[in-house]
């Protein structure tokens, strides 16, 4: 179990580097956030294809019956299409939030709010009875987010409203992804679902980037910049995702949900060390409150599984390459 926990913690650290590297790219080049999101998906797709093939081969050697593509029922198509749509929106909104504010505050808001929102929305959508501790976690999360915004105003000297709104949009989108993944009853293995999700997201982002003129910024990228793009697509996305699921095999779900809360804290620390982003006392207190709310909400949701489609909830993949 220790090895699994360390792998999950390592995956969280790798995910945390995404916003840091992206901030360098946005500062030194004219690369647009949507374009970077698309490039990240395109770089990661071949690796997820290989992971999917290996996963299916492992299932076949065990004599299990698997399918590369799920049954093309309306429900399966709707779920997979929804997951891809949420992934596309998340890539754009999160990276845009990093560009407009900073890697630390954008990550704290976009990653810490979703688990609490999921715990709240699971009541009306999944038939779970809301708990008092969950409601208190939501109040704490809102308070922590407000403290982060106040701290950002103090350090930046102004309210970077557009960036804050983008981070909140990323949080809302990831909440939708998580809730939608609980209805994934297609029966596909996790890396197959991840590959389909990435493929749909790339197909959605491609015309958007093309029509918005996002490809014009590619000419400003040098060799080092392209290496950073490749790093985002391979290391935090593919390697991090693989480490996470490998660790999940031997780590209890509740412990895993707690360990992954290290990711936004890793980002805040790296943003301070590398990018000189300072949260300030109010921001640090807000980050700790927000993280505590995530842990409480995660434990509360794990202690009472969803009434509907429990197996799908357990098998639903974490948002691939979210960080």
Secondary structure, 3 states (H helix, E strand, C coil): CHHHHHHHHHHHHHHHHHHHHHHHHHHHCCCCHHHHHHHHHHHHHHHHHHHHHHHHHHHHHCCCCCCCCCCCCHHHHHHHHHHHHHHHHHHHHHHHHHHHCCHHHHHHHHHHHHHHHHHHHHHHHHCCCCCHHHHHHHHHHHHHHHHHHHHHHHHHCCCCHHHHHHHHHHHHHHHHHHHHHCCCCCCCCHHHHHHHHHHHHHHHHHHHHHHCCHHHHHHHCCHHHHHHHHHHHHHHHHHHHHHHHHHHCCCCHHHHHHHCCHHHHHHHHHHHHHCCCCCHHHHHHHHHHHHHHHHHHHHHHHHCCCCCCHHHHHHCCCCCCCC
